[in-house]
Every structure is written in structure tokens, then in C-alpha cells.
Amino acid sequence: MNNSIEIKGLNKFYGKKQALFDVNLSIQQGMFGLLGRNGAGKTTLMKTLATLLQKKNGEITVCGVPIENAKEIRRIIGYLPQEFSMYPSMKVGEAMEYLAILSGLSGAEREERVDTLLKKVNLTEHWDKKVKALSGGMKRRLGIAQALLNNPKVLIVDEPTAGLDPEERVRFRNLLSEIAEDKIVILSTHIVGDIEATCEDIAIINEGRVIYNGTVDQLLQEAEGRVFTMTASKRELPELKRQLSITSMHTQGNKVHIRFIAEALMQGAKVCEPNIEDAYMLYLHTSGVREILGEMGGEW
């Protein structure tokens, strides 16, 4: 079976409001990052892939299966939504066994699968703990375990690390990378660090449109020569904020060190090596300009 997701000309509407515009993506085995602001259209795209929403038009195939075959698609996809909850008064082991029954696993297979998955997400010792007593990170890891019960070919996770502490975030990212060794894993997030730490292939979505689709390295290359640093006084900062697209800053005494994106070097600034956050902000900053120039037949 083909082990890729192909999306061609996908459009999605909520009533008269269009949420996705002519989305085209090819997603291969491994980790794929979908990066964008909250409300950019990421969740709509994920829910469409998981057959929870119907597309308006366009074509989607998941591992060779047309998206219209929802029953077959749900057999090969595991999904962890942004807002995840499951049987809070049940114990961890009970909840997993119940979900395994609903997934149609036989007795021996069910026991082995639940044991294996709880071990994989490091929750074996919490078997008898109630779900509602788990920390946020533990609940997300339990969510991954339930999404893997049917041994899917594709795992979709929507904003999985939002609200987690740094240690849990690292643990969760490592878990996803391990799972991606033999599956397609789509990580949808607005947290740039999660993408930088786990993904080689990414897409940036903004206002329902894919504005970048390629590798992290290619994204960084496009930002070269357009990221700068400079040091200014605190009293200059308000004016600099109005003039520049600042990606980061920190204060030291009466001075402030700023990092910003621009098309040309300005007096007092130095070119610096871009990071993925710089490149991401550059694309968001320029995407509106690109669209306007495209409509006018101009070049960026």
C-alpha cells in the first residue's frame, strides 16, 4: 500500500466562510510539521484528514485510500485532538482496555497491545491511577497510546505540547519521533520549537493558505541575509518597534538587544544567522505582500 498522504486542490467552507484555500501537500513517512498561528486553519485540515469534517472539493488520498472511504481511513489513522479527554473517573488501565474493546481487539491481542502501549508512553506504573489524577503531560501521552491502539499507518496530533512544562515537552517530542520511524506522523502546532526539534519536512499555513512547503533547511536558506541584530537604548525602543519586525529582544541595563527581519541592512545593525523562528516570522510577515504582488503580476 502507498505510504503517503496526497492533498490536491483542497477547499473547505464553514457556511459561506472559506477556511481552506486550494491546499496542495504531499506527506511522506516520518515526521511532518504543520506550523501556523492559532486559527490559521491547521485544526480544520487535521479534522478533514481524520474524516471528522467533509471537504468542499479537491482530492485527498491516505496511503492510497480516497478520503471518501471514511470507514477504511479510520482504520489506518490515529488522531489526538487539541482538546483531548477520556473517561476521567476510570483508571488508566481500565480506560485503555475499554477503548481496545471498542477498537475490536481480541482478548489476548488486547492485553498485549495495552501493555505494550502503556510501556511505550511510560505510563505502566500509573495503571491503577484515575485518568483525572494524571498531569497534563501524562494525559497527552495517554492520548497517544489510545490513538495507537489500532496500530495506524498515520498518526495526527493537534497542538500536543501546548501548556506542557519543558521536561514534558521534550519527552513528548521524543516519543513522537520514535513513533515516526515506521509511520506518517503529522504534528500540527504554533510552537516553533516543537517543529525545529522534530521535523525535517514542514508546511506553514496562514489564513487557510499554505504559504510554505519544503524542508527546514530550505526555509532557513530563504531567510539568510534578512535577519539582523542591533543594540539600542531603551528610549529608542518604541520607535524601533514601529519601524521594524522584531523577532526577539532582551534588556541589559539601559540597553536593549533586538533581533529583527528586514530586506536591507540598516545603520547600526549586523547580519546574523537565521533560526527557524526568524524564518517563520519572515514568511508570516511577507505572505500578505506575496499575495498582493501575485495578484498584480509582480515578483517578490
C-alpha positions as semicolon CSV with decimal commas, in nm:
position;residue;x (nm);y (nm);z (nm)
1;M;0,000;0,000;0,000
2;N;0,122;0,353;-0,083
3;N;0,261;0,509;0,236
4;S;0,192;0,877;0,173
5;I;-0,082;1,137;0,201
6;E;-0,166;1,332;-0,114
7;I;-0,376;1,650;-0,095
8;K;-0,470;1,832;-0,416
9;G;-0,680;2,145;-0,452
10;L;-0,847;2,110;-0,111
11;N;-1,105;2,374;-0,018
12;K;-1,321;2,385;0,294
13;F;-1,607;2,615;0,391
14;Y;-1,799;2,680;0,712
15;G;-2,122;2,809;0,564
16;K;-2,018;3,095;0,338
17;K;-1,682;3,145;0,511
18;Q;-1,390;2,971;0,341
19;A;-1,146;2,810;0,587
20;L;-0,902;2,634;0,350
21;F;-0,793;2,765;0,009
22;D;-0,658;2,531;-0,260
23;V;-0,433;2,330;-0,026
24;N;-0,177;2,107;-0,201
25;L;0,053;1,884;0,006
26;S;0,240;1,556;-0,030
27;I;0,327;1,400;0,306
28;Q;0,565;1,104;0,330
29;Q;0,658;0,861;0,607
30;G;0,826;1,025;0,908
31;M;0,754;1,347;1,095
32;F;0,576;1,625;0,909
33;G;0,527;1,961;1,078
34;L;0,227;2,185;1,013
35;L;0,308;2,526;1,155
36;G;0,078;2,824;1,190
37;R;-0,088;3,071;1,421
38;N;-0,393;2,972;1,625
39;G;-0,689;2,997;1,389
40;A;-0,476;2,959;1,075
41;G;-0,666;2,651;0,956
42;K;-0,447;2,373;1,099
43;T;-0,722;2,203;1,300
44;T;-0,964;2,222;1,007
45;L;-0,708;2,047;0,788
46;M;-0,636;1,781;1,053
47;K;-1,006;1,711;1,111
48;T;-1,061;1,680;0,736
49;L;-0,780;1,424;0,710
50;A;-0,931;1,234;1,003
51;T;-1,274;1,233;0,824
52;L;-1,432;1,438;1,105
53;L;-1,505;1,716;0,855
54;Q;-1,605;1,689;0,490
55;K;-1,414;1,878;0,223
56;K;-1,586;2,111;-0,020
57;N;-1,379;1,999;-0,318
58;G;-1,037;1,872;-0,407
59;E;-0,877;1,528;-0,371
60;I;-0,725;1,351;-0,069
61;T;-0,579;1,002;-0,055
62;V;-0,433;0,850;0,262
63;C;-0,199;0,557;0,195
64;G;-0,374;0,511;-0,138
65;V;-0,726;0,522;0,010
66;P;-0,960;0,803;-0,110
67;I;-1,082;1,020;0,179
68;E;-1,442;0,944;0,079
69;N;-1,389;0,590;0,213
70;A;-1,420;0,710;0,572
71;K;-1,451;0,365;0,730
72;E;-1,123;0,247;0,576
73;I;-0,949;0,577;0,652
74;R;-1,037;0,549;1,021
75;R;-0,877;0,205;1,031
76;I;-0,541;0,346;0,926
77;I;-0,544;0,682;1,111
78;G;-0,487;0,756;1,480
79;Y;-0,592;1,104;1,595
80;L;-0,511;1,305;1,907
81;P;-0,721;1,623;1,901
82;Q;-0,622;1,950;2,061
83;E;-0,892;1,912;2,327
84;F;-0,846;1,555;2,447
85;S;-1,045;1,392;2,728
86;M;-1,132;1,032;2,814
87;Y;-1,327;0,872;3,097
88;P;-1,182;1,080;3,385
89;S;-1,316;0,852;3,659
90;M;-1,172;0,535;3,505
91;K;-0,827;0,406;3,589
92;V;-0,565;0,428;3,317
93;G;-0,558;0,052;3,251
94;E;-0,938;0,023;3,254
95;A;-0,980;0,311;3,009
96;M;-0,726;0,162;2,768
97;E;-0,883;-0,185;2,788
98;Y;-1,230;-0,041;2,727
99;L;-1,109;0,153;2,424
100;A;-0,932;-0,159;2,298
101;I;-1,264;-0,348;2,316
102;L;-1,430;-0,069;2,117
103;S;-1,147;-0,099;1,863
104;G;-1,240;-0,464;1,813
105;L;-0,921;-0,617;1,955
106;S;-0,950;-0,978;2,079
107;G;-0,873;-1,071;2,441
108;A;-0,510;-1,182;2,405
109;E;-0,433;-0,916;2,146
110;R;-0,600;-0,652;2,361
111;E;-0,394;-0,734;2,672
112;E;-0,066;-0,740;2,481
113;R;-0,142;-0,418;2,291
114;V;-0,244;-0,221;2,602
115;D;0,064;-0,338;2,794
116;T;0,295;-0,252;2,504
117;L;0,149;0,094;2,451
118;L;0,147;0,196;2,818
119;K;0,510;0,090;2,836
120;K;0,586;0,288;2,520
121;V;0,440;0,608;2,666
122;N;0,593;0,542;3,009
123;L;0,261;0,503;3,195
124;T;0,282;0,139;3,309
125;E;0,335;0,237;3,672
126;H;0,022;0,453;3,658
127;W;-0,205;0,164;3,552
128;D;-0,425;0,197;3,863
129;K;-0,431;0,577;3,872
130;K;-0,752;0,755;3,770
131;V;-0,727;0,947;3,444
132;K;-0,837;1,270;3,613
133;A;-0,541;1,242;3,854
134;L;-0,283;1,245;3,574
135;S;-0,072;1,550;3,496
136;G;-0,125;1,733;3,167
137;G;0,175;1,563;3,010
138;M;0,062;1,219;3,125
139;K;-0,283;1,277;2,976
140;R;-0,128;1,371;2,641
141;R;0,086;1,057;2,649
142;L;-0,224;0,852;2,732
143;G;-0,390;1,020;2,434
144;I;-0,108;0,898;2,210
145;A;-0,147;0,546;2,349
146;Q;-0,520;0,537;2,268
147;A;-0,455;0,679;1,921
148;L;-0,214;0,391;1,853
149;L;-0,446;0,110;1,966
150;N;-0,538;0,012;1,611
151;N;-0,171;0,027;1,502
152;P;-0,244;0,302;1,246
153;K;-0,026;0,390;0,947
154;V;-0,086;0,759;1,015
155;L;-0,084;0,948;1,346
156;I;-0,222;1,301;1,360
157;V;-0,153;1,514;1,669
158;D;-0,301;1,862;1,703
159;E;-0,121;2,110;1,934
160;P;0,001;1,826;2,161
161;T;0,254;2,020;2,373
162;A;0,056;2,338;2,442
163;G;0,062;2,403;2,816
164;L;0,323;2,138;2,897
165;D;0,631;2,216;3,103
166;P;0,969;2,198;2,923
167;E;1,055;1,849;3,052
168;E;0,722;1,701;2,941
169;R;0,751;1,878;2,607
170;V;1,089;1,718;2,538
171;R;0,960;1,376;2,647
172;F;0,657;1,409;2,421
173;R;0,861;1,520;2,121
174;N;1,098;1,226;2,166
175;L;0,800;0,990;2,178
176;L;0,661;1,126;1,852
177;S;1,000;1,096;1,681
178;E;1,021;0,731;1,788
179;I;0,672;0,658;1,656
180;A;0,757;0,827;1,324
181;E;1,021;0,566;1,243
182;D;0,760;0,348;1,072
183;K;0,454;0,575;1,038
184;I;0,344;0,908;0,899
185;V;0,321;1,146;1,195
186;I;0,167;1,489;1,138
187;L;0,247;1,739;1,413
188;S;0,023;2,044;1,399
189;T;0,141;2,328;1,623
190;H;0,202;2,700;1,666
191;I;0,512;2,628;1,876
192;V;0,817;2,674;1,654
193;G;1,047;2,485;1,890
194;D;0,846;2,165;1,851
195;I;0,892;2,176;1,474
196;E;1,261;2,265;1,495
197;A;1,330;1,972;1,731
198;T;1,144;1,701;1,541
199;C;1,066;1,776;1,176
200;E;1,261;1,791;0,854
201;D;0,963;1,849;0,623
202;I;0,718;2,124;0,711
203;A;0,438;2,340;0,579
204;I;0,336;2,682;0,705
205;I;-0,033;2,765;0,689
206;N;-0,169;3,117;0,727
207;E;-0,534;3,223;0,695
208;G;-0,620;2,890;0,534
209;R;-0,345;2,902;0,272
210;V;-0,021;2,705;0,257
211;I;0,244;2,976;0,226
212;Y;0,546;2,746;0,255
213;N;0,601;2,376;0,183
214;G;0,951;2,230;0,197
215;T;1,231;2,141;0,435
216;V;1,350;2,327;0,744
217;D;1,691;2,377;0,579
218;Q;1,532;2,535;0,271
219;L;1,326;2,765;0,494
220;L;1,642;2,879;0,676
221;Q;1,823;2,938;0,347
222;E;1,547;3,170;0,229
223;A;1,591;3,382;0,543
224;E;1,967;3,425;0,501
225;G;2,074;3,788;0,472
226;R;1,738;3,912;0,602
227;V;1,784;3,870;0,978
228;F;1,973;4,132;1,178
229;T;2,073;4,230;1,531
230;M;2,139;4,566;1,687
231;T;2,173;4,731;2,026
232;A;1,978;5,045;2,110
233;S;1,880;5,248;2,413
234;K;1,551;5,182;2,589
235;R;1,412;5,518;2,484
236;E;1,462;5,424;2,118
237;L;1,266;5,100;2,153
238;P;0,911;5,236;2,094
239;E;1,016;5,389;1,763
240;L;1,210;5,076;1,660
241;K;0,900;4,864;1,732
242;R;0,703;5,082;1,491
243;Q;0,972;5,062;1,222
244;L;1,093;4,701;1,246
245;S;0,960;4,345;1,254
246;I;1,127;4,237;1,579
247;T;1,150;3,862;1,642
248;S;1,317;3,878;1,986
249;M;1,473;4,120;2,230
250;H;1,630;4,127;2,574
251;T;1,721;4,413;2,805
252;Q;2,058;4,468;2,969
253;G;2,073;4,777;3,188
254;N;1,970;5,080;2,981
255;K;2,033;4,895;2,657
256;V;1,811;4,658;2,461
257;H;1,941;4,394;2,220
258;I;1,696;4,328;1,938
259;R;1,673;4,073;1,658
260;F;1,464;4,165;1,357
261;I;1,384;4,081;0,995
262;A;1,422;4,328;0,711
263;E;1,501;4,344;0,340
264;A;1,814;4,553;0,379
265;L;2,080;4,632;0,636
266;M;2,014;4,947;0,839
267;Q;2,266;5,168;1,016
268;G;2,393;5,019;1,341
269;A;2,272;4,665;1,262
270;K;2,462;4,344;1,181
271;V;2,355;4,045;0,975
272;C;2,310;3,727;1,182
273;E;2,244;3,359;1,120
274;P;1,867;3,296;1,096
275;N;1,690;3,038;1,311
276;I;1,361;2,872;1,227
277;E;1,161;3,123;1,431
278;D;1,313;3,408;1,231
279;A;1,231;3,229;0,904
280;Y;0,877;3,151;1,018
281;M;0,813;3,513;1,120
282;L;0,958;3,630;0,789
283;Y;0,710;3,415;0,597
284;L;0,416;3,534;0,804
285;H;0,530;3,894;0,766
286;T;0,571;3,872;0,389
287;S;0,285;3,639;0,297
288;G;0,039;3,927;0,254
289;V;0,289;4,113;0,036
290;R;0,345;3,800;-0,174
291;E;-0,030;3,762;-0,235
292;I;-0,068;4,128;-0,335
293;L;0,229;4,110;-0,573
294;G;0,098;3,784;-0,715
295;E;-0,237;3,943;-0,795
296;M;-0,053;4,236;-0,959
297;G;0,175;4,002;-1,156
298;G;0,483;4,124;-0,967
299;E;0,772;3,934;-0,814
300;W;0,897;3,910;-0,459
